[in-house]
Amino acid sequence: MNMCGGSGKPDDVNCDEALAEIFLLLDRECSAERDAELRKHIEDCPPCLEEYGIDEQLKQLLARKCGGDHAPAELKSRLRASIRKTVEERGGLRFARAQLEIEQVSEVRDQLS
């Protein structure tokens, strides 16, 4: 195990753990306790801090460049059709189109008076 930074105690986070969980940390998907453990290790370990910084910049760049893009309607339609076909072939299920009409019926309260 590669231990760098910290006190070297067995319960300290090691580099392999920190690097494996960097994106969980960046996405705020860790418990508060694990977040604190990982951040302490990263702050005390220059190689892990550098990797964290690179990954954080990469995530921000991807969000800026790809965050506002939406798939074209035609692509969504083709994906839905492909998913339906796969479900039918593998699961033996058939999709049927149904049409639902909703009619709102309101009572005339004046007639009751």
Summary of the structure (lengths in Angstrom):
residues: 113
radius of gyration: 26.9
end to end distance: 84.8
largest distance: 84.9
contacts: 218
relative contact order: 0.09
helix: 60%
strand: 0%
